[in-house]
């Protein structure tokens, strides 16, 4: 095995375990209808941090993929639902979304937030989307590799990779994966054409 393959397997197992534990610690496996605000805040913060690591890992997988030339084929509609397929409310995107309208929280308070428990459904949807991304990571990486290939052909600027903030507050295994991902991504992007 190569050094990168060992890193992939270690990072993959560490991330999968951390994402599963984040949901289990919040009690999402029992699919509660409501949870406390504190539990939701903690779990959302943890899932957000793990989401960054998951995106970087899939990005690294995509950069190291060797793709065959694309074969012409009939188009398919990804958004068309088949029978028996559950409708998901949350998708886990790999590419940042373009900036839109100013978020409501920057406009100032418009109403006093409710006290007490909040709905657990959005948090459960986010957790399940991340678990599904783990399950179909090869497909996601291949799709992202095609996108990266198009970016290179167009001459787009090299993605800028920064270190993840607050890695000192992460568990030791995740901190090691975080630092390793940053180094591996910077190394993988060295051969990107200079656009400056």
N, C-alpha and C positions, 0 to 999 in steps of 0.2 A: 504494500500500500504506500501511496505517496503521502507526503506531509499534509497536503491540502485535503486529501480524502479523509485522513484522520481528524483534521480540524472540522470538516463538514459533519462527520458522524457525531463527534463530541458536541458541537454546537447545536446540532439538530436534536439530539436527545435532551440536552440541557434546556433548550427552548420549549420543546414539547412538554417536558415535565413541569416547567414553570407556568406555562399557559394553563395546563390542566389543574395544577394546584391553585392558581389564582381563582378559577371558577369554583373549585371544590371548597376553598376556604370561605368564599362568599355564600356558599350553600346553593349555588345555581343548579346543581345536579337534580335537586328535588323540584325544580321549576316553580319557585314561589311566585305568588301573584304580586306581593309587595315586599320590599326590603327597607331597612333603615337608610337614611341619607348618608350616614357615616360609612356603612358597608359599601354603598354605591360609589361614593367618592374614592375610597381606598381602592376598590376593585377597578374602577375606570382609570385611575392613575397608573395602576400596575399594568393593566392591559394596554394602555397607551405606550408605556415604556417598552413592553414586550413586542408591541406592534412595530415599533421602530427597528428593533433587533430582527424581527421576522422579515421585514421588508429588505433590510440590508443583507440578510442571509440569502434570500431569493435573488436579490440583485447580484450578489457574488456568484451564485450558481449560474445565473444567466450569462455573466461575463466569461465564465469558464466553459460554456457549452460550445461544442463544434456543431454547427448546423449544416444540414444538407441543403442544396438548392430547393427553392419552393416549387412544388408541382402545381400546375393549374388544376383547379377543382371547382365544383359547383358551390355556390355560396350557401350558407346556412344562417338562419336567424337565431342568434344566441338568446335573445330575449323572449322568444316564443316558448311558452310553457307546454310541457308534455303532460299527459295524464298522470296523476299521482304525485306530481312534483309539488313540494311545499313552497309557498311564496315566502321569500326571505325579505326582511325589511332593511337589512344592513349588508353592505358589500364591503369587502376588504380590498381597497385599491392599492396598487403597487406604485403608481405614479401620482405625484401631488396634483391636486385639483387646482385649476386656475382661480385666481382671486375673483371674488364676486362682490356682492353688496356687503356693507359693513354689518358685522354681527350685532344682534340685539343687545348683547351684554356691554358693548362699547357705547351705546346710546344712553346709558344710565337706567336707573330702575324705573320701570313702568308699572309694576305692581309688586306687592309684597309677596315673597315666596311662601308657599304653604308649609306648615309644620307637619311633622309626623312622617310616616313611611311614604316611599315613592314607588312607582311601578317598576317592576324588575324586568319587564319585557325587553326594553332597549338594551339593557346590559346583557341579558341572555342571548339576544340576537348577535351582539358584537362578539361575545365569547364563542358562540357556535360558528360564526363566520371565520374567526381565527382558527378554530379547530378544523374547519373544512379546508382552509388554506394550507394547513399543515398536511392534510390528507392528500391534496392534489397539488403539491408543491412542484413536482416535475412539470406538470402542464403549465402552471403559472410561470415557471422559469423559462420554459421554451417560448411562450408567448412574449415574455419580456425580452428575451434574447433577440427575437425578430424586431421588436421595437428599437432596441439598442442598435441593431444592425442598420435600420433605417436612419437613426440619428447620426450614425457615423458616415453613412453615404451622403446625407444632406450637409454634413460639415457642421453640425451643431456643436456647441461648446461642451467641453468635458464636464460631467457632473462633479460638483464640489463636495467632498466628503469631510465632515468635521467630526471631532470626537464627540461621543454622546455625553451630555452633561450629567452630573450626579452619579457617575459610576461607582463612586466610593460608598454610596448608600445602598447599592444593589447587593444581593447575596454574592458571595465570593465567586461561585461558578458562573453567574451571569456577568459579573464584572470582567472576568477573564475572557468570556466569549465576546463581550462588547469591545474590549481593547483589541482582541485578535481580529474581529471583523473590520474594524477601522484600518488596521495595518494591512490586512489582506486586500481590502478594496482599493486602498491607495496604490498598492503594488500592481493590482490587476488593471488599474486605469492609467498606468505609466505609458502604455503603448497607444493610447488614444491620440489621434492627430492633434497637433497644436493649432488652435484656432485664433490665437491672439495676434 
